[in-house]
Amino acid sequence: MSSGYEETPISSPVDLCVINTCTVTSTSDEKSRQQIRKVVRNNPDATVIVTGCYAESDAEAIKKIDGVGYVFEKGKESRIIDFVKNGFLSDNNSVPVSSNIREPHTKKLRRNESAFNLKISKFDGHTRAFLKIEDGCDIFCSYCIIPYVRGKVISKKIDDILFEAEHLISNGYKEIVLTGIHLGAYGKEVGYQVSIINVLEELQTLPGLERIRLSSIEVNEITDGLIDLIANSDKVCPHFHLPLQSGDNYILKRMNRKYNSAQYLSTLEKIRERLELPSISTDVMVGFPGEEREHFENTLRLCEQAGFSRTHIFPYSPREDTPAAKMPGHCKPSEIKARKKELESLTAETSLRYKESFIGRNISILVEGTRDRKTGKLCGYSDRYIKVLFDGTDDLMNEIVDVYVESALPQFVMGKCRV
């Protein structure tokens, strides 16, 4: 928009469609292809550009899809605007576009020249802003393709983080979520001369920023210093999203995860010793190759002990070109489905117990910009990422207000606004 282009509603005629793709699973690849075909079908006169991780991993497959105009590898996505400005679209949109043209280049950009070229200052439809401070991963979990696609860890300079954060704040965002492929590895490529702690310390000094939230971070990268900073901060949210993946040590080793179940629980204990009712959310994979019933039961037990506030459960699906895809002992789809359902039942109980601990308390809510679709009530999230529904007027949207919690369900709590 700052470059003179206008975002157009889906139902309106468009000149240009830019599709950002994902490649984390084989299903993601298929969904990306489906979305590309849908966009082409619904916008026959538009030029279609495809970028993102799937464009990085398999540009040739995308180029074969009829109607695709241009494919930009992930590292070159920041050059799309200049590419458009330089004339592949004329004023009357009459320039013919070949469906199988790739952006010409003479030299592949080094990742550290391109990873953070895009500066984002607005997120339409979002109350929270997202600020990417790290890219790349070198853990090489056996089920994951991302390290092969995104390359090694690279960290955004703190001055650039602050510059982008200040623009987000000036556009009215009160909460910023720090994101990255491997967030806890921030600063790794310079021997941790700077770390995620330094980023948080600097961001806390910015006027107008009420909340800073970490996205996903590995449990073995939660240090005493990070826990202390969050415990002593009135801005950094006491919410830790710590991917578990499995509660069984044998499966964790096959996954090439860098911790065991005892270490995971020990870290949760440290967090809870320093913070009051911290929120611990997680990701769990069911049906990883070699997972027998006894291994899954260890996952059930750990999830019960951990008392997660929110759990994202996903079934294992083979990702081509990863070590896990070649492992023996793949689970039957029916077994995976049954285990997912069983774990969902258990984690709904832990989620409810956590939310019930706030009944009778006042909690601060950042109110969303739209009402809850089902109830018509205002909704928002606490610093511990508890969804809250309550009655109120639209002028409370994008404000932080106190809500008295009256009742709880696994998915959200109901309350009364104290304004």
Secondary structure, 3 states (H helix, E strand, C coil): CCCCCCCCCCCCCCCEEEEEECCCCHHHHHHHHHHHHHHHHHCCCCEEEEEEHHHHHCHHHHHCCCCCCEECCHHHHHHHHHHHHHHHCCCCCCCCCCCCEECCCCCCCCHHHHCCCCCCCCCCCCCCEEEEEEECCCCCCCCCCHHHHHCCCEECCHHHHHHHHHHHHHCCCCEEEEEECCHHHCCHHHCCCCCHHHHHHHHCCCCCCCEEEECECCHHHCCHHHHHHHHCCCCECCEEECCCECCCHHHHHHHCCCCCHHHHHHHHHHHHHHCCCCEEEEEEEECCCCCCHHHHHHHHHHHHHHCCCEEEEEECCCCCCCHHHHCCCCCCHHHHHHHHHHHHHHHHHHHHHHHHCCCCCEEEEEECCCCCCCCCCEEEEECCCCEEEECCCHHHCCCEEEEEEEEECCCCEEEEECC
